[in-house]
Amino acid sequence: IALNAFAALGQQPARSTRTAGKTPSPAAINNSVAATTDVNRLLGDGQSAFDAGRFEEAIAKYNRVIALSASQPRTAAVASLLIGNVNMAQRKFGNAEVAFQRAVTLNPSYAEAWNGLGEALGELKQFPRAVEAFNQAVSLDPKLLKAKYNQAVTYDRMRNFRYSEFVFRNLIKTSPDYALGYDGLAVTLSKAGRAKEALSLHEKAIALSPQ
């Protein structure tokens, strides 16, 4: 989580420090540097709290990042994503949906947040909306394999085994080393009454990822 968050921050476009032809004062520059340092420290502290199971503390840290990032919506979106992840870990799926929705509102091109929103909606059994969120994640980042996997799983949960199989087969065609793709397809085929076909796919998944 922390690596994704810091990477997202690093991908933000550089912001000019010039305003209306004026050179910013040293104090303004120092304040900007201090704010960035505070945000990075809070993100790190939030991750440490999350890892230790101190969920409320983690959320408080991330909310502080949001408060400090009024003019940096992409940074606030990262913090919102992380709040969503904390709520997912606690199975507070309604709260997670709110956090992920805020993240995609702040940064509509944030594929990870769309995937998180889809996961929360899936847990709330709002499957059509979950599929839409996963579709958005995949369209923004075709390499986000977990979004494609979640897309197929959601069709499976809707008992639309035919389309689930279609998505899984496309996934393993484009990503032949992705063990979860084979395993997910095997589960779908088993549910569809095709257990014999599923066995070789389970074996393939185990061969790719013995653990």
Solvent accessible surface area in square Angstrom, and as a share of the most:
residue,aa,sasa,rsa
1,I,74,0.38
2,A,24,0.19
3,L,151,0.75
4,N,73,0.37
5,A,0,0.00
6,F,77,0.32
7,A,52,0.41
8,A,22,0.17
9,L,30,0.15
10,G,66,0.63
11,Q,142,0.63
12,Q,38,0.17
13,P,93,0.59
14,A,107,0.83
15,R,152,0.55
16,S,91,0.58
17,T,89,0.52
18,R,186,0.68
19,T,89,0.52
20,A,110,0.86
21,G,81,0.78
22,K,143,0.61
23,T,114,0.67
24,P,30,0.19
25,S,56,0.36
26,P,102,0.64
27,A,63,0.49
28,A,47,0.37
29,I,76,0.39
30,N,96,0.49
31,N,103,0.53
32,S,68,0.44
33,V,92,0.53
34,A,50,0.39
35,A,39,0.31
36,T,79,0.46
37,T,77,0.45
38,D,48,0.25
39,V,13,0.07
40,N,66,0.34
41,R,122,0.45
42,L,11,0.05
43,L,3,0.02
44,G,26,0.25
45,D,52,0.27
46,G,0,0.00
47,Q,29,0.13
48,S,65,0.42
49,A,0,0.00
50,F,39,0.16
51,D,103,0.54
52,A,63,0.49
53,G,40,0.38
54,R,119,0.43
55,F,60,0.25
56,E,116,0.52
57,E,65,0.29
58,A,0,0.00
59,I,28,0.14
60,A,60,0.46
61,K,51,0.22
62,Y,2,0.01
63,N,67,0.34
64,R,126,0.46
65,V,0,0.00
66,I,36,0.18
67,A,65,0.51
68,L,59,0.29
69,S,5,0.03
70,A,98,0.76
71,S,78,0.50
72,Q,53,0.24
73,P,63,0.39
74,R,100,0.37
75,T,9,0.05
76,A,5,0.04
77,A,0,0.00
78,V,2,0.01
79,A,0,0.00
80,S,0,0.00
81,L,9,0.04
82,L,3,0.02
83,I,10,0.05
84,G,0,0.00
85,N,38,0.19
86,V,2,0.01
87,N,8,0.04
88,M,39,0.18
89,A,55,0.43
90,Q,46,0.21
91,R,170,0.62
92,K,84,0.36
93,F,28,0.12
94,G,37,0.36
95,N,81,0.41
96,A,0,0.00
97,E,31,0.14
98,V,103,0.59
99,A,3,0.02
100,F,1,0.01
101,Q,72,0.32
102,R,88,0.32
103,A,0,0.00
104,V,4,0.03
105,T,96,0.56
106,L,59,0.29
107,N,14,0.07
108,P,85,0.53
109,S,57,0.37
110,Y,21,0.08
111,A,11,0.09
112,E,41,0.18
113,A,0,0.00
114,W,49,0.17
115,N,5,0.02
116,G,4,0.04
117,L,6,0.03
118,G,0,0.00
119,E,58,0.26
120,A,0,0.00
121,L,2,0.01
122,G,4,0.04
123,E,67,0.30
124,L,63,0.31
125,K,143,0.60
126,Q,62,0.27
127,F,34,0.14
128,P,86,0.54
129,R,104,0.38
130,A,0,0.00
131,V,13,0.07
132,E,115,0.51
133,A,2,0.02
134,F,4,0.02
135,N,65,0.33
136,Q,67,0.30
137,A,0,0.00
138,V,29,0.17
139,S,81,0.52
140,L,66,0.33
141,D,48,0.25
142,P,83,0.52
143,K,178,0.75
144,L,19,0.09
145,L,51,0.26
146,K,81,0.34
147,A,0,0.00
148,K,36,0.15
149,Y,48,0.18
150,N,23,0.12
151,Q,24,0.11
152,A,0,0.00
153,V,45,0.26
154,T,5,0.03
155,Y,32,0.12
156,D,9,0.04
157,R,90,0.33
158,M,74,0.33
159,R,167,0.61
160,N,62,0.32
161,F,33,0.14
162,R,212,0.77
163,Y,93,0.36
164,S,0,0.00
165,E,29,0.13
166,F,107,0.45
167,V,14,0.08
168,F,1,0.01
169,R,99,0.36
170,N,65,0.33
171,L,1,0.01
172,I,23,0.12
173,K,164,0.69
174,T,93,0.54
175,S,20,0.13
176,P,74,0.47
177,D,116,0.60
178,Y,42,0.16
179,A,18,0.14
180,L,87,0.44
181,G,0,0.00
182,Y,23,0.09
183,D,49,0.26
184,G,7,0.07
185,L,0,0.00
186,A,0,0.00
187,V,60,0.35
188,T,2,0.01
189,L,1,0.00
190,S,48,0.31
191,K,102,0.43
192,A,41,0.32
193,G,67,0.65
194,R,83,0.30
195,A,61,0.47
196,K,184,0.78
197,E,83,0.37
198,A,2,0.01
199,L,112,0.56
200,S,69,0.44
201,L,23,0.11
202,H,56,0.25
203,E,112,0.50
204,K,87,0.37
205,A,8,0.06
206,I,106,0.54
207,A,77,0.60
208,L,62,0.31
209,S,38,0.24
210,P,107,0.67
211,Q,189,0.84
